[in-house]
């Protein structure tokens, strides 16, 4: 492997490792804030709401623990999960249609993995440096690949994040808004804050533009109010920059993961992986070759008499050619014609039929 590639991969791995530590730190600190500071010290001890505090404690404990466990399951196994560990099959022994690379029916191999066999729906991840079976995409937020085997956990992570955030802020929404309003008023009337931020023209440009101007101004207000904090009061009874920061990060992550969840579910319902959806948007796509062995079993099906106008074939007598352009055929239609059920993830892939043997389609 070239030294430049190894160096770039190590750099990417370092960045993703920092992201993993950052996300785990947010989850761990959120767990502490919600269970200790909000549920126990504020709701149960300070306000005496034993029942509601206990229910809130149980809910956030379950949701955030499940969120952390799900995230941990996605960041592990970077070099081992969903990697093909199968020997190269003999193409003369195959009896089902399969994807090939040449008109001679050669099986697909990976040049980056020393010519190892790539089973159907396998993709080489250049970031991880391995081939993944049923590859969907590489996610830098988990520092790992998302495959079909891990799609359930990935969607759970995307949906648990906004759910856990929403449940966590239910009892603190009103006092948090009051703290933010107070911090903003203090910041607007403080001479130092006006000099370094509000009167500076750069506040309209940097830190998110006009919207970020008000957020950073609120942060300055929390900093000013920090000098007035009392040690005998819980976190929710006085302005807290820590609480404001963790809630802001939670809101940003919740909106991001919810948007990503909708996008991912939409592709899944269409039978597409993220990689398929990206390739679908390309104006030109290389046709995929499908080899049909001479001893492939094909039987007429009722749906063969559809608008595709497929010529019927009879098992054991060889197959006639189709009257429609084979590039318009999908892998799902092709496998269905031979009496097999293809996975929905293959339903949108354009194919060509490779003529390999006298009794094969061409």
C-alpha atoms as one frame of an Amber mdcrd trajectory, in Angstrom:
protein
   0.000   0.000   0.000   1.425   3.454  -0.900   2.757   5.469   2.027   0.496
   8.422   1.152  -2.597   6.205   1.399  -1.478   4.803   4.765  -0.781   8.287
   6.103  -4.136   9.603   4.909  -5.958   6.633   6.424  -4.220   7.146   9.773
  -5.168  10.823   9.710  -8.795   9.984   8.989  -8.796   7.379  11.748  -7.426
   9.944  14.223 -10.159  12.443  13.348 -12.872   9.805  13.647 -11.458   8.653
  16.976 -11.698  12.231  18.272 -15.326  12.382  17.070 -16.091   9.125  18.886
 -14.599  10.441  22.137 -16.543  13.699  21.725 -19.875  11.945  21.151 -19.309
   9.486  24.024 -18.425  12.411  26.301 -21.672  14.182  25.402 -23.689  11.017
  26.070 -21.943  10.427  29.406 -22.331  14.042  30.556 -25.982  14.095  29.458
 -26.531  10.973  31.544 -25.043  12.711  34.593 -26.963  15.971  34.095 -30.345
  14.281  33.645 -30.089  11.573  36.312 -28.184  13.418  39.053 -28.655  17.162
  38.604 -32.198  17.236  37.173 -33.929  14.072  38.403 -32.375  13.556  41.826
 -31.111  16.937  43.099 -33.761  19.175  41.511 -37.000  17.194  41.073 -36.788
  14.718  43.960 -34.731  16.559  46.623 -35.285  20.276  46.002 -38.881  20.269
  44.680 -40.062  17.146  46.468 -41.680  15.635  43.347 -40.910  12.017  44.199
 -43.276  10.309  41.752 -42.671  12.534  38.711 -38.972  12.685  39.533 -38.781
   8.902  39.773 -40.584   8.434  36.469 -38.315  10.991  34.791 -35.244   9.285
  36.276 -36.343   5.882  34.984 -37.132   7.251  31.512 -33.864   9.127  30.972
 -31.841   6.302  32.517 -33.342   3.822  30.064 -33.180   6.038  26.969 -29.675
   7.449  27.430 -28.254   4.066  28.491 -29.775   2.484  25.392 -28.432   5.341
  23.284 -24.912   4.831  24.627 -25.086   1.068  24.165 -26.312   1.455  20.580
 -23.557   3.923  19.742 -20.935   1.632  21.306 -22.165  -1.287  19.187 -21.717
   0.772  16.014 -18.163   1.947  16.691 -16.755  -1.524  17.384 -15.516  -4.107
  14.887 -14.040  -1.631  12.430 -11.820  -4.222  10.755 -13.902  -7.348  11.301
 -17.641  -6.793  10.937 -19.430  -7.716   7.680 -16.158  -8.670   5.982 -16.377
 -11.559   3.461 -14.526 -14.665   4.636 -15.378 -17.015   1.797 -13.129 -18.848
  -0.686 -13.425 -18.138  -4.395 -16.171 -20.393  -5.798 -15.742 -22.320  -9.022
 -17.877 -20.598 -11.644 -18.453 -23.908 -13.432 -20.293 -25.193 -10.345 -22.669
 -22.229 -10.088 -26.277 -22.815 -11.065 -27.801 -19.400 -10.273 -27.352 -16.064
 -12.098 -24.468 -14.072 -10.640 -22.704 -10.777 -11.221 -19.560 -11.019 -13.326
 -16.904  -8.742 -14.744 -16.329 -10.101 -18.255 -18.271 -11.882 -20.952 -16.496
 -15.085 -19.893 -18.367 -15.009 -16.562 -15.364 -14.182 -14.343 -16.313 -13.486
 -10.734 -15.853 -10.029  -9.209 -12.641  -9.599  -7.223 -11.170  -6.715  -5.233
  -7.834  -5.406  -6.473  -7.310  -3.552  -3.158  -7.706  -6.753  -1.135  -5.132
  -8.814  -3.064  -7.677 -10.125  -5.536 -10.053 -11.563  -2.937 -13.535 -12.544
  -4.079 -16.230  -9.896  -3.660 -19.615 -11.546  -3.053 -22.709  -9.786  -4.423
 -23.510  -6.412  -2.812 -19.958  -6.121  -1.467 -18.111  -2.794  -1.613 -14.570
  -1.861  -0.663 -14.428   0.947   1.921 -11.352   3.039   1.236 -11.529   4.624
   4.708 -11.524   1.337   6.633  -9.413  -0.474   4.034 -11.621  -3.598   3.933
 -14.505  -4.968   1.871 -17.960  -4.881   3.446 -20.806  -7.204   2.560 -24.124
  -5.399   1.934 -22.359  -2.049   2.309 -24.533   1.039   2.826 -22.115   3.887
   3.639 -19.195   4.878   5.841 -20.323   7.128   8.691 -17.631   9.410  10.171
 -19.784  10.029  13.277 -19.411   6.393  14.314 -16.031   5.948  12.619 -17.244
   2.768  10.987 -19.187   1.385   8.044 -22.945   0.942   8.151 -24.009  -2.311
   6.521 -27.317  -4.131   6.249 -26.436  -6.136   9.364 -26.025  -2.905  11.342
 -28.799  -0.875   9.739 -31.225  -1.643  12.565 -28.821  -0.286  15.189 -28.005
   2.706  13.001 -31.671   3.651  12.596 -32.186   3.068  16.327 -29.381   5.532
  17.054 -30.876   8.127  14.703 -34.347   7.834  16.242 -33.256   7.461  19.870
 -31.290  10.723  19.819 -34.264  13.099  19.283 -36.471  10.928  21.519 -33.996
  11.001  24.418 -33.468  14.751  23.994 -37.215  15.477  23.938 -37.864  13.450
  27.097 -34.856  15.005  28.847 -35.954  18.625  28.340 -39.641  18.189  29.216
 -39.329  19.242  32.896 -36.627  21.862  32.342 -37.985  23.617  29.259 -39.636
  26.508  31.086 -36.803  27.279  33.574 -34.249  26.912  30.789 -36.067  29.463
  28.625 -36.241  31.832  31.592 -32.501  31.464  32.173 -31.764  32.140  28.508
 -33.978  35.236  28.526 -32.269  36.553  31.665 -28.776  35.882  30.261 -29.647
  37.686  27.024 -30.991  40.767  28.885 -27.937  40.922  31.107 -25.620  40.624
  28.125 -27.416  43.398  26.228 -27.090  45.831  29.156 -23.558  44.958  30.236
 -20.876  47.488  29.100 -18.198  44.847  28.686 -20.448  42.572  26.589 -21.480
  45.504  24.402 -17.863  46.503  23.844 -16.518  43.054  22.920 -19.569  41.724
  21.056 -22.782  43.670  20.472 -21.093  46.847  19.150 -18.585  44.889  17.049
 -19.521  44.605  13.369 -17.996  41.114  13.213 -20.801  39.797  15.441 -23.067
  39.905  12.384 -20.629  37.805  10.327 -18.784  35.316  12.537 -20.136  32.473
  14.701 -23.107  31.658  12.495 -24.064  35.094  11.193 -27.058  37.001  12.643
 -28.450  33.856  14.302 -25.120  33.018  15.927 -24.842  36.628  17.138 -27.681
  36.078  19.587 -26.442  32.657  20.699 -22.930  33.919  21.485 -24.420  36.989
  23.174 -26.455  34.670  25.406 -23.283  32.734  26.260 -21.669  36.000  27.375
 -24.697  36.648  29.564 -24.296  33.262  31.257 -20.643  34.070  31.856 -21.561
  37.368  33.524 -24.189  35.699  35.728 -21.698  33.040  36.797 -20.302  35.423
  39.424 -23.715  35.451  41.128 -24.130  31.685  41.492 -24.884  30.207  44.920
 -23.459  26.878  46.041 -26.572  25.934  48.042 -28.939  26.009  45.031 -29.302
  23.210  42.468 -28.332  23.616  38.848 -31.843  24.424  37.601 -32.492  27.218
  40.093 -29.820  29.544  38.712 -28.428  30.316  35.243 -26.015  27.627  34.095
 -23.812  27.770  31.020 -23.224  24.005  31.283 -26.925  23.255  31.006 -27.363
  25.701  28.132 -24.411  24.188  26.228 -25.487  20.559  26.615 -29.070  21.391
  25.612 -27.882  23.322  22.555 -25.686  20.418  21.456 -28.557  18.015  22.068
 -30.892  20.098  19.916 -28.370  20.278  17.062 -27.702  16.532  17.150 -31.419
  15.758  17.384 -32.296  17.813  14.314 -29.367  16.327  12.398 -30.142  12.702
  13.276 -33.878  13.139  12.658 -33.198  14.518   9.173 -30.754  11.696   8.472
 -33.271   9.133   9.752 -35.976  10.369   7.375 -33.517  10.282   4.471 -32.296
   6.774   5.340 -35.789   5.345   5.856 -36.904   6.795   2.525 -34.043   5.033
   0.737 -34.694   1.789   2.607 -38.357   1.812   1.626 -37.291   2.244  -1.994
 -35.020  -0.779  -1.665 -31.854   1.308  -2.015 -28.728   1.643   0.050 -27.125
   5.059   0.472 -24.518   4.033  -2.095 -27.264   3.009  -4.543 -29.059   6.324
  -4.045 -25.873   8.260  -4.759 -25.133   6.216  -7.877 -28.718   6.629  -9.046
 -28.228  10.401  -9.264 -25.305  10.047 -11.636 -26.099  10.823 -15.258 -24.130
   7.863 -16.589 -23.805   4.451 -14.992 -21.755   1.554 -16.190 -23.991  -1.457
 -16.917 -23.604  -4.420 -14.605 -22.985  -7.814 -16.161 -25.012 -10.805 -15.049
 -23.892 -14.293 -16.004 -26.604 -16.931 -16.465 -25.073 -20.442 -16.380 -26.235
 -22.986 -18.933 -27.623 -25.245 -16.197 -29.592 -22.434 -14.563 -33.120 -23.444
 -13.684 -35.735 -21.183 -15.237 -39.435 -21.688 -15.040 -42.330 -19.683 -16.494
 -44.074 -17.399 -14.033 -47.431 -15.690 -14.217 -45.916 -12.227 -14.055 -43.750
 -12.986 -17.096 -46.694 -11.939 -19.300 -46.264  -8.327 -18.285 -45.538  -5.167
 -20.206 -41.878  -6.188 -20.320 -42.880  -8.760 -22.973 -40.425 -11.431 -21.956
 -40.120 -14.485 -24.138 -40.945 -17.569 -22.127 -38.271 -20.123 -21.477 -38.450
 -23.745 -20.516 -36.169 -25.468 -18.069 -33.605 -27.749 -19.628 -33.917 -26.523
 -23.219 -31.800 -23.387 -23.024 -33.113 -19.851 -22.877 -34.223 -17.604 -25.677
 -33.350 -13.938 -25.813 -35.495 -11.131 -24.414 -37.259  -8.763 -26.751 -36.713
  -5.801 -24.462 -33.370  -4.070 -23.863 -31.692  -5.940 -21.037 -30.190  -2.731
 -19.622 -33.656  -1.723 -18.498 -33.916  -4.869 -16.423 -33.188  -4.845 -12.691
 -31.481  -7.577 -10.723 -34.735  -8.179  -8.864 -36.645  -8.781 -12.110 -33.899
 -11.031 -13.441 -33.760 -13.197 -10.327 -37.555 -13.273 -10.154 -37.689 -14.597
 -13.730 -35.674 -17.587 -12.598 -38.071 -18.273  -9.739 -35.931 -16.731  -6.999
 -36.698 -13.876  -4.658 -34.084 -11.137  -4.792 -33.477  -8.770  -1.935 -35.067
  -5.367  -2.365 -31.668  -3.740  -2.089 -30.888  -4.963  -5.596 -34.076  -3.751
  -7.210 -32.692  -0.625  -8.854 -29.374  -1.854 -10.266 -29.080  -1.773 -14.060
 -27.656  -4.949 -15.571 -26.581  -6.574 -18.792 -26.587 -10.269 -19.464 -23.212
 -11.749 -20.285 -23.155 -14.461 -22.956 -20.928 -17.107 -21.447 -22.159 -20.472
 -22.662 -24.227 -21.686 -25.628 -27.338 -22.148 -23.515 -27.148 -18.772 -21.806
 -29.016 -15.609 -22.535 -27.257 -13.052 -24.619
